[in-house]
Amino acid sequence: MSEIDTNSWRGIHLELLRRINEREWPPGSAVPNEADLAAEFGCARTTVNRAMRELADAGLINRRRKAGTHVALHPTSRVVLDIPIIRLEVEQRDAQWRYGLLSQEILAAPARITSRLGLERGTPMLHISSVHFANSHPFLHEDRWINPTAVPGVETVDFATVNANEWLIQNAPYTSGDIAFSAMNADKALAELLEAPEGAAVFVVDRITWNKNEPVTAVRLSYAPGYRMHTRL
């Protein structure tokens, strides 16, 4: 436990996951309650609760009122996705890729970003807005926030000449990430960027990457109408 940050839910999550994977807690066994774990780690109960919710969402533990928490007998398989290089994704569709930077500036990150990253409200972050094209047609809008503390020197990169997606994959290591898929109706500003009707349904990917306990970047990719995602099991 000496290398685990027990004040971070991610540190607690890693330790609980280790106990499950190494069969310290075998399938079907009872998991100590949140209060006992909080006392063991010397952290707040809410920190343990957040770590436990991650394990439950992953299908690794079962949480039931009165019955307590147990390691799953048959853990749910999880889909693991690599971070795609947008340029290659376009080229694999037999289209010509092009990229245009809309803005690049250090801003006080909004609460919707800092709350997801576990940072203090108003933390200065690098905000990048850009559009990727396929055969001169908008392919997706990239709305990205980068944590300069996790990526030293990122403020000096000219993202007009290199896109953030590809630069980060090559220069910013990450150990884990969260990803969510959704659909939304494009507002006027997004619709204009994607050359789509206002209110058109667009496919959205929200992704956060972490390097151990430090957030690296949060990005929202909004694809032009008609996009289809392909993957393999």
N, C-alpha and C positions, 0 to 999 in steps of 0.2 A: 504493500500500500504506500510505500515511501514516495513513489513517483506519480501517484494519483492525486489529482486536485479534488479533495473531498468537499471543497466549498462550491464546486461546479457540478451541475447535474450531469454534464457529460463525463466528468471524472467518475462520478458514482455509477453512471450507466456502464462505463467500460469495466469497472470492477465487478458489478453484478453479472455482466455478460461473461466475464472470465470465469466466474464461479459456475455458471451454467455450462459453458463450453468444456471446462475441465472436469465436469461431473462432481464438483464439490456439492452442487445441488443437482442430483440426478433427476431424470424425468419422473414427474409425479410427486416429487418431494415438496414439502411445505417451505415457503419462503418467509423469513422473519417479517413481522409487520413493520410499517413505516416508522413508528415511534422507536422501535428497537434499533432499526438500521440508522436512524438519525442520531441516536445516542452513540452507536458504535463509531460512526464517521465524524461525530462532532459537528454536524451541520443542521440546517433547518429542515423540518419535516417536509416543507414544500419542495425542497431540492430533491429529496428522495422520491417524492411523489412524481415529479417530472421525469426522473430516470425510469421509474416503474412504468409510467404510461408509455414510454418509448418501447420497453420490452413487451408490453401488452399489445401495442399496435403492431409489433413485428411478429406476433403470434408465439412468442417464446414463453410467456407466462399467462396463466388464467387467473383473473381476479373476480371473485364473487363475494357479495355481501354475506356475512355470517360464516360462509365456508372458508374464507381466507384466500390467500394467494398461493398458487402451486405452479411449479415448472410444468410446462405443457408436455403431455405424453407424446404427442405427434405435432411438433412445431410446424407452423405454416411456412411453406417455401416463400422466399422473398425474391423479387425480380431485381437484379442489379444492372443498372444502366451506366455505360460510360458517358462522359461528357463529349458530345459530338463537336467536331470542327465544322462550323456552318459553311465555310467555303467548300469543303469536301462534300457536304450533304447536297449542296446545289450542283456541284459538278457531277455527282453520281446520278443526278437526274438529267444528265446530258444537257445542262444549261450552263451559260457563262455567268460566273459570279462577279459581282461588283459591290463595293461597300462605300457608304457615305457617312461621315461623322456629322452629327447635328450640333452637339455641344459637348464640352469637356471642362468641368470646373469643380473646385473644392467648395462644398456646401455643407451646412449643418444638416445632417441627415434627419429626415422626418421620423416621427415616433413610430409609424408603421414599419420602418426599417430597423431602427435601433431596438425596438421591443423584440423583434424576431431574432436579432443577432446577440441580444444580451448586452448591448452597449448603453452607455448613458445617453439620455435624450440630448439631441443637438451635437453629438460627436461629429467632428469634421470628417467627411469622406469624399472620395472622388466620384463624382456623378458623370456618367457617360450616356449619351443618347445617340443612337445610330440606326441606320437602315441598311439591310443587306438585300441585294437585288439578284434575281435570276432572269437572264435575258432581258435586262433593262426594266423588268417588272418588279415591284416590291415583293420580297420573299418573307421578310419578318422585320419587326421593330425590336431593337435591343435596348432595354432600359436597365442600366447597371449601376450598382453602388459598390465601390471597392474600399476596403479598410486599409489605409496607408500604413498603419502599424504592422499589419500582417504582410504587407508587400512593400518593403523599403524601396524608395526610388521611383515608385509608380507615378508620382506627381510629375516627373520630368519626361515621361514617355509621350511622344507625339502620336496620339491615337487617330490622327488624320491620315497617317501613313501606314499604320498597322492596326488591325482590329483587336479589340480587347479580348474577345473570345479566344482567338488563337494565341495572343501574347500571354495571357494568363495560363493557358494549358502548358506553354513552354517554359514559363518563368516562375509560376507561383505553385508550390507543392500543396496538396491537400490530402487529408486522411479520411475524410468522410463528408457526406452531404445529405441534404434533404431536397426532395423534388416533389412537386405537385402539378397535376394536369387539370385544366379546367376549360370551360368555354365562357365567353362573355360577349356582350354586344359592344362594338366599337363606338366610342364617343366621337365627336366631331374631329378632334385633333388627331386621334389615332386613325380614323377613317381616311383623313386626308393623306397621312403618311403612307398608308397601305393602298391608296387609290381605290378605296372601296366605299360603298354607300354607308352613310351614317346609320348606326344600329346593326350593321352586318355582324353575323356570328363569326368570331375568330377563335382559333385554338391558342391556348396560353400555357406556357411552361414557366413555373416559378421555381427557381433553384437557389439554394444556399450551399456554399462549400466552406469547410472548416479545416484548419491545420491544427490537429489535436484539439485544444480548447479555444482556439482563437478563430473568430470568423474572418474569412478571406473576402468573399464577395456575395452579394445578393443580386440576382438578375431576373428580369421578367422578359420572356421572349413571346411576342405576339405575332402569330403567323397570319399571312394574308388569307382571305377566304379561299376554300378549296384545298387547303393543305391536308395531307393524309400522312400519319405517322406509321412507319413500318418497323417492326422489331421481330426478334426470334426468341423462342423459349429455349 
